[in-house]
Amino acid sequence: MKNKILIMTLCFITSISYRISAQTFTLTSKDLSGQFTNKFIANTFGCTGDNKSPQLAWSAAPAETKSFAITMYDPDAPTGSGWWHWVVFNIPANVFELKQGAGNAATQLMPEGAIQGLTDFGIAGYGGPCPPENDKPHAYIITVYALKTANLGIDKTASPALVGFIINQNVLAKASLIVYNKR
């Protein structure tokens, strides 16, 4: 009887430790901690930042992930539809980090095969925050998506809304960071 109780207890403890050690899909950044610094702010519309995309890393993606996508969206932009600051898709499934500055095509830091789509600035690549002067702080939602397809079947001229629609048709998991900016 004591052996049965001991075996059941060990099974229970093993089950609990497995659940505790199981991780969820997570997005992190060495560069961001609540507020954008000038390094990541746009250099347009009166803003004078360096317009560098932040370093991003993700972990614990679902095993069936075939590619990743990343978006940066400002729901507080006074447009009636928010503002898309960055749209990247077809990131290979074996990539788990974008280096700082990868959002600038000239740096050639984007993984091979990844596509930077159009932003609401009208160009492909990263466009940093630049909220209107004296507006409330804007929340910038940076999201990485684990996708069930290796290729979204669109090119860099697709609108951010279309890219978002196709991403959401293929999402397995997503993880987000929210970073703020006010000027």
C-alpha positions in Angstrom: 0.0 0.0 0.0 2.8 2.4 0.9 4.5 1.7 -2.5 1.2 2.6 -4.3 1.0 5.9 -2.4 4.6 6.7 -3.1 4.2 6.0 -6.8 1.0 8.1 -7.0 2.8 10.9 -5.1 5.8 10.8 -7.5 3.5 10.8 -10.5 1.6 13.8 -9.1 4.8 15.7 -8.4 6.2 14.9 -11.9 2.9 16.1 -13.4 3.0 19.4 -11.5 6.7 20.0 -12.3 6.0 19.4 -16.0 3.2 22.0 -16.0 5.3 24.5 -14.1 8.2 24.1 -16.6 6.0 24.3 -19.7 6.5 27.7 -21.2 4.2 30.0 -23.2 5.1 31.8 -26.4 7.0 34.9 -25.3 8.3 38.1 -26.9 11.2 40.1 -25.2 13.4 43.0 -26.1 16.8 44.1 -24.7 16.1 47.5 -26.0 12.6 48.3 -24.7 11.4 48.8 -21.1 8.1 50.7 -21.0 9.0 53.8 -22.9 10.7 54.3 -26.3 14.0 56.1 -26.2 15.1 58.6 -29.0 17.0 55.8 -30.7 13.7 54.2 -31.8 11.6 57.3 -32.4 10.8 58.3 -36.0 12.7 61.0 -37.9 9.6 62.5 -39.7 6.5 64.6 -38.9 8.6 66.8 -36.6 10.2 64.0 -34.7 14.0 63.8 -34.7 14.8 60.3 -33.5 17.2 57.7 -35.0 14.3 55.5 -36.3 16.1 52.2 -35.4 13.9 49.2 -35.0 14.4 47.5 -31.6 16.0 44.1 -31.0 13.3 41.5 -30.5 13.5 37.9 -29.4 10.8 35.2 -29.0 10.8 31.8 -27.5 8.6 28.7 -26.9 6.8 28.8 -30.2 4.4 26.0 -31.0 6.2 22.9 -32.5 4.1 23.2 -35.7 5.2 26.8 -36.4 6.3 27.2 -40.1 7.1 31.0 -40.0 6.7 34.1 -37.9 5.4 37.6 -38.5 5.9 40.8 -36.5 3.7 43.9 -36.4 4.0 47.2 -34.5 0.6 49.1 -34.3 -0.5 52.3 -32.6 -4.2 52.0 -31.8 -4.1 55.6 -30.3 -3.2 57.3 -33.5 -5.9 59.9 -34.3 -6.8 58.4 -37.7 -10.0 56.4 -36.9 -8.1 53.2 -37.7 -4.8 53.4 -35.8 -1.3 53.4 -37.4 0.8 50.5 -38.6 4.5 51.3 -37.9 6.0 47.9 -38.9 4.9 44.8 -40.7 7.3 41.9 -41.3 6.2 38.4 -42.5 7.6 35.2 -43.9 10.3 35.1 -41.2 11.7 31.5 -41.3 10.7 29.2 -38.5 14.3 28.7 -37.4 14.7 32.4 -36.6 14.0 33.6 -33.0 15.5 37.1 -33.0 15.6 40.3 -35.0 18.7 42.4 -34.3 18.4 46.1 -33.5 18.2 48.0 -36.8 16.9 45.1 -38.8 13.9 47.2 -39.8 16.1 49.3 -42.1 16.6 47.5 -45.5 20.0 49.1 -45.9 21.4 47.3 -42.9 20.7 43.9 -44.4 20.0 42.5 -41.0 16.6 41.0 -41.8 16.7 37.1 -42.1 16.7 35.8 -45.7 13.2 35.3 -47.0 11.6 37.7 -44.6 9.5 40.5 -46.2 9.0 44.0 -44.7 5.6 45.2 -45.8 4.2 48.7 -46.3 3.5 50.8 -43.2 1.1 53.7 -42.8 4.1 55.9 -43.6 3.7 54.6 -47.2 7.1 52.7 -47.2 8.3 49.3 -46.3 10.4 48.9 -43.1 10.3 50.2 -39.6 8.8 53.6 -38.9 9.2 54.6 -35.3 6.7 56.3 -33.0 5.9 60.0 -33.5 2.6 60.8 -31.9 1.1 64.3 -32.3 2.5 66.9 -29.9 0.6 67.3 -26.6 -1.5 64.2 -27.3 -2.0 61.5 -24.6 0.7 58.8 -24.4 0.3 56.3 -27.2 0.5 52.6 -26.7 2.6 50.8 -29.4 1.7 47.1 -29.6 4.6 45.0 -30.9 3.4 41.5 -31.7 5.1 38.3 -32.9 2.9 35.7 -34.5 3.7 32.0 -34.9 2.1 30.9 -38.2 1.0 27.6 -39.6 2.3 28.5 -43.1 5.8 29.2 -44.3 4.7 31.9 -46.8 1.7 34.2 -46.6 1.5 34.4 -50.4 1.7 38.2 -50.6 4.4 40.7 -51.4 5.7 43.9 -49.8 3.1 46.0 -51.5 0.2 44.5 -49.6 -1.6 46.9 -47.3 -1.0 46.4 -43.5 -4.7 45.5 -43.1 -4.4 42.8 -45.7 -1.3 41.4 -44.1 -3.0 41.5 -40.7 -6.0 39.6 -42.1 -3.8 36.9 -43.7 -1.7 36.6 -40.5 -4.9 36.1 -38.4 -6.1 33.4 -40.8 -2.8 31.5 -40.1 -2.0 32.2 -36.5 -1.0 29.4 -34.1 0.1 31.7 -31.2 1.0 35.3 -30.6 2.9 37.3 -28.0 3.0 41.1 -27.5 4.9 43.9 -25.8 3.3 47.3 -25.2 5.7 50.3 -25.2 4.6 53.9 -24.8 5.6 57.3 -26.2 4.4 60.9 -25.8 5.9 64.1 -27.0 
